Structure formats: structure tokens, C-alpha cells
Amino acid sequence: MDCRLEAAAFDIASSAGWYSAIAGLLAGFALLAILLPLDHEADTSEDPHLADSVVIFTCAFFTLLILAFNYGVLSGRTGAGPAAGVAAHEQLLNGAVFGLATLLLLFGLRAVLRSYGTNATVFESARTVILVATATLGPLVSLALQFSNALDLEHYRVGLETSTGCGTDGLPSGVWINLAITAVAAVAVLVVALVRKRLPHSLTAVTTVAKVTLGLAVVVTVWTAVVVPLLPLDVITSSVFEHLTLAATGVATVIVAVAAWTAR
């Protein structure tokens, strides 16, 4: 059976250029949100949440700014062959950080809306929607996009195969492994939503996630800029690395969902 991924060509460089622009735009929004507390009274009981929002938006700003540069570099990796393999590898790593960074913006927005005194009551319904989007809908979308990013690595490896056979139903076994990893993470996110009332309340979980996300962005940048050029191509495009990255992304996404519910 011919592999169906052979017809799934995707222009990573072109897409990365748009991602760079989007990341830069979102970084601008995060920078603007950092300035929101300037006109806020400092003696209200909700100030801890406002302080959290500043930390979250600051981490989101620097993370998105780093991603804008990373995607800008990735947009220059045009062509087939080894460049395509490196591009698919970097896309997978940047995608994991980008998903977490966008969720940080929702974290910060919810913290801000609960910090403005009498207006907090007006925004109660909106905060509920944001909570569901951050803890359930957003993680599910992030997982789906990461699965799509992993498919590009699978497509690259299929192009290297000399055999026309391609596993079950015309797809490599790696695709099914990725699908299983994504499905397990998605089910975990839904389970967390079901048991949300049993989770302990925490004001520090979200800020911890924000700081870790910023650290992750720095690690990914150093990895792609310094380590990847020194590694053999078959290492960075291997199925093992791909599956481990996708699994780590799934774990991080579940942690974000838990942090969102604990900050309810």
C-alpha cells in the first residue's frame, strides 16, 4: 500500500514566517497588558491576582518575543533534503512553546479581570469562559497542532524510504504512535476537567508555569541555534526524539490544565 503521507507536503518556511508575525503581534499585546496595573489602586483585596497577571504577562512577552525570532530564523530554512528535516524538527519544538505561550495570555487575562474591584463581578461570566478555554479548549487545540507538526517529521522520513510500503492503512507506525500519545494527553486534559473540584487551590501554580515556559523557550532557542547544527541529521529527525517531544508536550499541556483549574 502506498503511503498517504507522500502527498502531504507542507511549506514549513512559509508558515514559519506567518507564525513569526503572529508571535510578534501577541508579544505586543502582552507588553501592553503589563502596563494595565499603572492605573489600579494598590489597596484592594484582589491585588495578589493583579501581581500574578504582571508576572504572567511578562513571561508571555519574553517568550513570544523569543518565538518571533525563532520562527523568523525557521522561515529561512527553505528547500528539500536535510534543510526540510531540520525545519520539521525546529517546528515541532517551537510549536510546543508557542502553544504554552498563548495559553499564558489567557492566564494573565483572567487574572486581570478578577482584579478590578466592582467590575470583577461584571466580568465573572467572561472569566468562566476564559477558564474553560485555558484549561480545556486551548490545551486540546495545542495538542492537535502538535500532532500536525509531528506529521511533517513523519513525511520527511517517508521521503527517505526506498520502499513504497507504508504500514497500516497507508500510514507509518510512527503516525499511530503519535496519535496514541495525543489521544492519551487529550483524555487526561478532559479527566482533569471532570475532577477539577477536587484539585487544591493554588495562587502560585500559574506563575510557576509561566516562568517554566519562559525557561523552556530559552532552552529551545539554545538547542536549535547551538546544538542542532552539531548533531547528525538522523538523530534530530529520529522517530524516538519525535515521540519523546510529543509526549513531553502532552505532559506539559496537562500540567497547564491542572494549573488553570487550581487557580480558579
N, C-alpha and C positions, 0 to 999 in steps of 0.2 A: 504494500500500500504506500503510495506517495505521501510525503509529509506535507501537511496543510500549512505548516509554518513557512514553507518556501515562498508562498505568495503574500506573506505578512510583512513585507519590507516597510521600514519606518524611518523617516528622516530625523534622526536624533538631534543633529546640529541645528536644524531649522527650529525644531520645537524648543531647544535649549535657549535660543535667542528670545523667544516669547516668555519663557519662564524667567529669564534674567530681568526682563522688563517688568513682569508681574511682581517679582520679588522686590525690585527697587521701589515700585509703587506702594506695596504693602509696608515696606520699611519706612516710607514717608508718612503713612498713616500712623504707624507705631510711634514715630518721633513726635508727631503732633499730639498723640494721646498722652505722652509723657508730660506734656505741659498742662494738661487739664487740671491738676490739683492746685495750680497757681492762684485760682480764684475761689478756692474752697476753704471754709473755716476750719481751723485746726482743733476745735474743742468739741466736736461731735463724737458720739459713741461708735460711729462706723469708721473712724479713721484707720484702724488696723487694716480694713479691707482696701482702703484707698492707698495705703502704703504698699500693700501687696500688688495692687494694679501697677504702680510705678515700677516695681521690680520686674514684673511680668512683661510689661511693655518695653522696658529697657533691654531685657534679654531677647525679646522678639525682634527689636530693632536691629541689634548687632547680628543676630542670627540671619535675618533676612538680608542684611547688607552683605554679609559674607556669601550668602547663597547667590546674590545678584552677580558678584564677581565670579563665583564658581561656575554658574550657568553661562556667563559670558565667555569664559575660557572653553567650556564644553561646546559652545556654538561654533568654535573654530575647528573642531575635530570632524572635518568633512572627509568623504571618501570611504572606500570599502577596505577590506583586508584588516590588518592589525588596528588601524585607527577606529574602525567600527567596533571592534571588541573592547577597546579602551573606553570608547564613548558609552557603550552599553553598561560597562562596569561603573563608570562615574555617574551615569544617570540613575542607576539603582541606589547608590549611596546618597546622592543629593536628594533623590525623591523621598527617602526616609526622613531626612532632616526637614525638608520643605513641608511635609505633612504635619510634623510636630510643631513647626514654627507657626503655621496658620492656625492650629488649634490654640496656640498661646494667645493669639489675638482675641479669640473668643473668651479665653480665661480672663484676660485683662478687661475686656468689655463688661463682662458680668460683674467683676469686682468693682468697676467704676459705677455701674448703675445702682449698686446697693449701698453707695456711699454718700448719696446726696440728700440726706435728711428726708423731708416730707415727699420729695419727688421719688424716693425709693419705692413708695407704695404704688405710684403710677406705673413704674417700670417692672412691677412684680411679674406680670404675665410675660413680658419680654425676657426677663431673666430666666424664667422657666423654659422658654423656647431655646435660649442660648445654652442652658444647661444640657438639654436633650441633644442639641446639635454638637456640643463639645464632648459629651460623654458617650454618645451612641452613634449619631448620624455621621459626624466628622470622622471618627475612627474607622467606621465601615468604608467610607469613601476613600480614606487614606490607604486602607488595606487593598481595596480594589485597584487603585492606581499603582501600587507597588507590585501587585501581581502582573499588571500590564507591563511595567518596567522590566520585570524578570523575563517576560516573554521575548524581549529584544535580545537578551543574552542567549536564550534558547535558539532564537532564529539565527544568531551569529554562529553558534556551534553546529547547527544543522547545515549551514553553508559549507562547513569544513568536512562534512561527512562524504565519503565516496559512495556509500550505499544509498539506494533510493528508498529502502525500507525505513519506516519511522514509527515503530511502536504501535500501541493500542489506538484504534480509531484514527490513525494518521497523525498522532501526536507523540512526541518523545516522552519517555518515562519521567523526565525532569519536570515537564509541564504538570503532570498529575501530582507529583510530589509538591510542587509549588501550590497547586490548587488545594491539596490537603492541608498544608501549613496555613494558608489564608483562611480556609474554612474553620479550622480549629480556633484561630485567633478571633474570627468574627463571632463564633459561638461563645467564646469567652467574654467578649465585649457585651453580648446580649445577656449572658448569665450575670455579669456584674450589675447590669441594669435591673435585673429581677431581684437581686439581693441587696440593692442599694441602701435600704433602710437598716440593714444590719451592719453596714460599714461604719467605723468610728468617725467622728467629726474631727477634721484637722484643718488648721489655718495655714500650716507650713508646707503641706504636700504639694500644692500648686506652685509655690515659689521654688521649691526644690526641683520640680520637674522643669521649670523654666531655666534654672541655672544649669541643669544637666544637659538640656537641649542646646544651650549656647556652647557648652563644653564639647558636645558631640559635633557641632558644626566646625569647631576648630580642629578636632581630631580628623574629621573627614577631609578638610582642606589640606592639612599636612600630609595625610595619606595619599591623596590624589596628586598633589604637587611634588612630593619628595619621594615617597615610597614606590608608587605605581610605576614611574619610569625606570626604576631599578629592578623590577621583578619581571620574570619571564611571562610572556603573554598567556601561556596555558595555565598559569597559576591564577591570575586575576580574572580569567574568563572561565574558570573551572566550575562545574556544577556544585561541588561541595561548598565553595565560597558563596555561590549564589543562594543556595538553600539556607546556609547559616545566616546570611544577611537578611533574607526574608523572614526567617524565624526570629531573629533579634528585633526586627521591625515590628513583628507581631507582638512580642513581649512588651516592647516599649509602648505600643498603642494600647494594650490592655492596662498598663500602668497609668497612662494618661486618663483612661476612662475611670479607673479607680480614684485617681486624684481629683477628678472633676466631681464625682459623687461625694467624696469625703469633704469637699469644700462647700457643700450645699448649704 
